[in-house]
Amino acid sequence: MWSAVKTIGLVLTATPWREADRRYSALTPEFGKIEFIGRGAQKPKAKLAAHLEPFALVELEIVKGARSTTVIGVERTEAFNTIRGSLEHRLFAQTLFAMLEKAIRPDLADPELFDEIVEVVRFLNAQETLQNTRSTFLLGSMVLRLLRRLGYDVELHECLACRKTVMPLSFRWHGGRGGLVCTDCARDRPEDWFAARNIDEEIVTLMRLGRDESYDSLMKFPLKGEQVESFAECVHDVYVYHVPGELTMPFWTGVLAVPA
């Protein structure tokens, strides 16, 4: 007989499975990302389904079997009602959670990553409004931090090839290699020159701020739409290189679906 275990979980996704059940994924501090079945969760009066909505922070009681994990008890501890009740907040969270689902491998415990993601969700839930340009910048910043936690930090100060400090107007962005390549090194390696994109110093500044500053700080300084778009394209380059599977559209498309 398999023993039951209890854990805190942040519900990432919920999808129908078979006729009456749902398959869930959740991020936990002790077990990392787990997937489990909610028996009867599609039924109209299912008690589990009311608590196991995406974006909710819950206490889970699960039973791990030989082939699957089943939830037998759940209690919601935080509902994040702003996210659930606002289309712009929900689109933002759905996009972020979809990227988390693709990027985080199952059963890899990382309590610090769990705490950071919960902090992000609480921050998002506390925002009264989310303007498009700011949303794109916030989402890209969160993705940069996620990639750093997963071991894919970007180099924003030195050339990846020669390790010299990059000077203004003398570098290119190489998403596959994960950072800046100075113009001299890129010229010496044609594959780097054609794989890299030309970006302005302002875009590098946005990436440094987005990765390193507090989320509260990211809400305060002015942004230009065209610069944020270039910033998002650079983040997208790194994400699609390191995360397996296909991203059928740029990650910020869903965020921009809501009018400014």
N, C-alpha and C positions, 0 to 999 in steps of 0.2 A: 504494500500500500504506500502510495506517495504522500509525503507530509506536506502540509500547507505552510506557506511562509507569508509574512506581512512586509510591506514596503510602501514608501511614498512614491508616487508616480505622476509625471506630467503627461497627460494623454496627447499624443501626437496625431494619430489618425484613427478613423473608424470606418470600416467598409463592410458591406453586406457579405455574408458567407453562408452558403447553402440556403435553405428556405427560411429559417427562423433565427439564425445566429448572426453574430458580427465578429469580425476579426479586428483586433485593436493592436496598436503599438504605443508604447509609453516609454519615457525616459525615466530611469530610476538611479539613485545614488549607489546602491549596493550591487545591482546586476547590469547596469548600463541600459541599453535599449532592449526591451523585451517585447515579444509578440504573444498575444494570448487570445483565447476564444471566449466570448460572452454568450453562453448558451441561452437561447430564447430572447436575445436582446432586440430582435426585430419585431417581437410581438407588441401589440399596442399598450399593454399594461406592464411591460417589463420594468422591474425596479432597477436593474443594473443600468439600463440604457439612460435613465434620467441623470445618473451621476457620471457616466463614462462618455461625456461629450468632449471633443477636441478642445484644447486650451485649458481644461480643468486640471487642478492639482488635487489628487485624491490619495486616500489610504487604500491600498489594495491587499486583498488576501487571495493568493493564487496557489494552485497546485500544479507542479511541474511533472508532466508525464513523460513517457518514453518518446512520444511523437509530437506532443503539443502541450501547451500550458493553458490552463483554464482558470478564469477568475470565479471565485465562490463568494466573495464579499467585497464591497466597495463603499467608501464614505467620502464625499467631496469635502475638501477643506478650504479651497478657494475656487470661486467660479469665474472670476475675471469678467464681470458683467459688462464693462465698457467694450471689451473686445467682442463679446457675444452680441451686443446690441447695436454696434456700429458697423456699417458696411466697409468703410475705409479701414478700420482697425482689423476687421475680420479678414479682409483680403491680404493685409500686411502679414498677419499671423499665419494664415494658410500658406502663403508663399514661403515664409521663414520655416515653418514646420515641415513643408514638403522638402526643402533643402536639407534640413536636419535628418529627415527620414532617409534620404539618399546618402548622406555623408557619414553617418555614424554607424559603425558596424555593430551587429547584435552582440549582446552578452559581454561587452567590454566596459567594465565598471570604471567610472571616472567621476567621483563625487564633486570635484571642483567644476567640471563641465556642467553637471546637473545644477549646481548652485548658480553658475553664471547664466544658464538658460532661464532659470526661474527668475533671476534678477531682471533679465531682459523682458520677460513677459509682464512682470509687475510694473516695470518702467512703461512699457507700451500701454498697459491698462490705465495708467495714471494720466496719460495725455488726453486732453479734451478734444483736440483736433489733430489731424495729420495732413499737412499740405503735401502735394505730390512731390515736389523737388526735395523737400525735407525728408519725406518718407523714403525716397530712393536712396538718399545719402545715408539715412539711418540703417536701412536694410543692408546696403553694401558694407557699412561699417561693422554690422553684426556678423556678416559673412566673413570678413577679414579676421575677426576675433575667433570665430569658429574654426577657420582654417589654421590659425595659429595654435589653438588647443589641440588640433588633430596632427600637429607636426608639420604644417605647410606654411609656416610664416614667410612673409615676403621681405625681400631686402630693399630698403628704401633710402639707403645712405651710401652704400658702396657698390662698385661694379661687381657683378657676380663672377666675372672672369678674372680680372686682375686685382680685385679687392681694393682698388684705389677709391678714395672719396669722389663721388660724382660731382661735377661742376655744373652750374646752370647752363642750359642749352647744349649740353654735350652728352646726352644719354638717350636711350630708347627703352621702351617697356617690353619685357619678354615674359608673357604670362606663363608659358610652359616651363621656363627655368625659374620663375617665381621672383621677379624683381627687375632691377635696373641693370642695363649693360651699357658701358660707356661707348661713345661713338667709335673710338679707335678700335676697341675689341670687336665691335659689331662689324666694322669694315674688314677686319682680318678673318672673320668667320662669316661667309656669305649666308650660311643657313640661319645664323642669328639675325643678320640684317633683315632678311625677308620674313622671318618669323616674328620679329619684334615690331612694335608700332611706335610712331613718334608721338610723344606727349609733352605738354607744357609743364613747367615747374609748378604751376598752380595745382595741377592734378596730383602730383607727387605730394604736395602739401596736404591736400584733402585726404589722401590715403594715410599719411602719417597721423593726422588729426583723428580720422575715423577709427584707426586701429588703437590709438594710445590714449585719447582723451576720454573723460567721463561722458556718459550719455547725456547728462544735464548740460554739459558744455556744448555738445553737438547740436543742441536746440537753439543756441544763442547767436552764433556768428552768421553773417549774411552768406547766401549761396547764389550762384548763377547757374541757370538751367543747363546751358551747354557744357559747363565744366562738370556738373554732376553727372551728366550723361556720359562724358568721357571717363570719369571716375568709375561709373558702374560698368562700363565696357571692360575696363582693366580688371576689376574684381571678377567679372564674368569669365575672363580669360583664365584666371587662376583656378576658379572653381571647376570649370568643365575639364580642365587638364587633370586635376587630382581626384575628382569624384567619379567613380564608375557609373556607367549608364548614360543615357542621353538626356540632355536638357533641351526640350523641343523649342523653347523660346527663351529670350533673355529673362533673367530672374525678376527684373523689375516690371515686366509687362503687366502682371496682375495688379501691382500697386498703382500703376498709371491708369488702370481701368476706371478709377473714380475721378470725376471731374475735379479740378482744383477749386 
